[in-house]
Amino acid sequence: MKDGKTRANIKPGMLVNIVLKKDQRSGTLTEGIVKDLLTSAPVHHRGIKVRLTDGQIGRIQEIIEED
C-alpha cells in the first residue's frame, strides 16, 4: 500500500480514506475519490490534505487502490 504522507503517491481520481478535521479525535475515516491536492509540501507527517469529489476536505490515512 502506498503512503498517504507523500504527495508524489497521490493523484486525482484515486480512492482513499481520509480523516476529516471533526473526526481527528475519534479517528473515523471517510472514503472518497481525490479531486484536488491541497498540501503543497512533498511530505506531511499527518497525511497530505485533499479535497474529495463530494467537497469534503481531510488528510489521507490510506490509499485504497492504485492506478
C-alpha positions as CSV (number, residue, x, y, z in Angstrom):
1,M,0.0,0.0,0.0
2,K,1.3,3.4,-0.9
3,D,2.0,6.1,1.7
4,G,-0.6,8.8,2.2
5,K,2.0,11.1,3.7
6,T,4.0,11.5,0.4
7,R,2.4,13.9,-2.2
8,A,4.0,12.1,-5.2
9,N,1.9,8.9,-4.4
10,I,-1.4,10.8,-4.7
11,K,-3.2,11.7,-7.9
12,P,-6.8,12.9,-8.6
13,G,-9.2,10.0,-9.2
14,M,-7.6,7.7,-6.5
15,L,-9.9,6.1,-4.0
16,V,-8.7,6.9,-0.5
17,N,-9.6,7.0,3.2
18,I,-9.3,10.4,4.8
19,V,-9.8,11.8,8.3
20,L,-11.9,14.9,8.5
21,K,-11.0,17.8,10.8
22,K,-14.1,17.0,13.0
23,D,-13.1,13.3,13.2
24,Q,-9.4,13.8,14.2
25,R,-10.0,12.9,17.8
26,S,-12.1,9.8,17.0
27,G,-10.0,8.7,14.0
28,T,-13.2,8.0,12.0
29,L,-12.3,7.5,8.3
30,T,-14.2,8.8,5.3
31,E,-13.9,7.1,2.0
32,G,-13.8,9.1,-1.2
33,I,-12.2,9.9,-4.5
34,V,-9.5,12.6,-4.7
35,K,-10.4,15.8,-6.6
36,D,-7.7,18.2,-5.6
37,L,-4.4,18.0,-3.6
38,L,-4.3,20.9,-1.1
39,T,-0.9,20.3,0.6
40,S,1.9,21.8,-1.4
41,A,4.8,20.2,0.6
42,P,6.2,17.0,-0.8
43,V,5.7,15.2,2.5
44,H,3.4,15.8,5.5
45,H,3.7,13.8,8.8
46,R,-0.1,13.7,9.4
47,G,-1.0,13.0,5.8
48,I,-1.5,15.0,2.6
49,K,-4.6,17.2,2.7
50,V,-7.0,16.7,-0.2
51,R,-10.5,17.7,-1.4
52,L,-12.7,14.8,-2.3
53,T,-15.1,14.9,-5.3
54,D,-18.0,15.5,-2.9
55,G,-16.3,18.6,-1.4
56,Q,-15.1,17.1,1.9
57,I,-11.6,18.0,3.0
58,G,-9.2,15.9,5.1
59,R,-5.9,14.3,5.4
60,I,-5.2,10.9,3.7
61,Q,-4.8,8.0,6.0
62,E,-4.8,5.2,3.5
63,I,-4.8,4.8,-0.3
64,I,-7.3,2.1,-1.2
65,E,-6.4,1.5,-4.8
66,E,-3.6,2.3,-7.1
67,D,-3.7,3.3,-10.8
